[in-house]
Every structure is written in C-alpha cells, then in structure tokens.
Amino acid sequence: MFFFDIICRLQEKSITFAEKYITFANTAMDEAILLWVNSHHCAYFDEFMWMLTYRFTWIPMYLAIAYATVRILGWRRGLLYIIAVALTILLADQMCSHVIRPWAERLRPSNLGNPLSAMIHIVHDYRGAPYGMPSCHAANTMALLTILLWQFRSRILTATMVVWMLSQVYSRMYLGVHYPTDLLVGAAVGCICATLIFLIYSHIVRTYATFRRDIMLESGRLSMCTAWIPATLFIETLAVIALLALVFV
C-alpha cells in the first residue's frame, strides 16, 4: 500500500506538471517567436530550408561519422557504438511520435485545424502530421549530438554538430511546422534517450574486454584529422544545398 500511494502521488504530480506545461506551451510568446521566424522568408530560403530539413540530405555526413567512429574505436567497438547511436535515434523518434504526441495532441501551427495556420507561410504545401509536440527532428538531432559528445571530445566535432542541430531546429520553425516549445521538449527527449543508451553502451564496453582496444581509447577522443571528416562533409553538404537552392528558386 505504501508503494501504491507513492506511485499515485507521483502520477498526480506528473499530470499536474504536464497540464502546466501545455498551458505554458500555448502562450502568446510561443506563437510570437514562431511567427517572427516564419515571417522572415524569401523564395531562396524556402528552397534552402526545405532541402536542409529533408531526412536524406545528411546521409553523407552520417556515413562520415560512422567511418570516423570505426577508424578511431576499431571495428568491434565502433560497430557497437553505431548500433547504440541507431537505437538512440530510434528510441527518441518512437517516444515522440508514438508515446508523447498521441497523449499531448497539440496541433502543428501549420495544421489547417489550428487557427494560427492562416498566418503561417507554407513551403511546398508541406504541413506535416496533425500533431507536432514534441518535434521528432529536434529529438533525433539532439540524440545524435548528445551521444556523440558523450563518447568523443573534439571541438571541431562539437561545433559541427551544434551548428547542424541548431540549423535543423531553425528550419522547422521557418517551415511553420513546430512551435519553439515543441523543439525544446523534443531536444530534451533526445538528450535523455541518448544518455540512457550511452550508459548501457558504456556498461557493455567496461564489461567485455573485446570492445576495449587499448587504454588510450578509454577517453574516446577523436584525433583532429578524424574529426575533420564529418565536419568537411557538413560544410560540403551546406554548399551543395546553397547551390541547389539557387537552381530551384
């Protein structure tokens, strides 16, 4: 009975907190920030942001990260880490899309059922799924950023991933498919999922000697030349997007 009472109280507090958050999330400031970002648009950036947020755009950078990971960690530990990254993104994505969104039921600002949609600038008639809280884009990008920073200590990699994550978040507001608070909650979900999966990954690495190449890798530091690989692909991909946006304007 004692534990049952504790669970009931925690449930009541979580519901109260959730109700307060949803009330906060619908404030005028949330809408004002979104409308300010969404209203500053032009034909060129419509195409740029559209390609920037496209899910397959960043495959070259993902492959570069995978290559850099295997190169510095070795194929056994590198493969294990890549699996951990994939599970992190999968967990974050499913938590947002199949657990939190159906419960929160917060319409996207671009959804025609939302009165705010009349003031939203729509690109290529893209409005997204009905519900948008939390953002899967924010969750997935933050999940990747977090689990990379837990494993690797590189200023180049950190700067690259932070700029990439912020660009993804900004593009979602530019396209009018997410409120700022949708993005904040998504980022929080991604960070939590990445931390949990990394703890499991770290436990496996410490437990099984086959995943430890040598003591120098215990800190998991990327060498400077290796860190430049995903950074270079990121810059090159941005350059390609910028040129293609000129073509499609």
Disulfide bonds with the S-S distance in Angstrom:
none
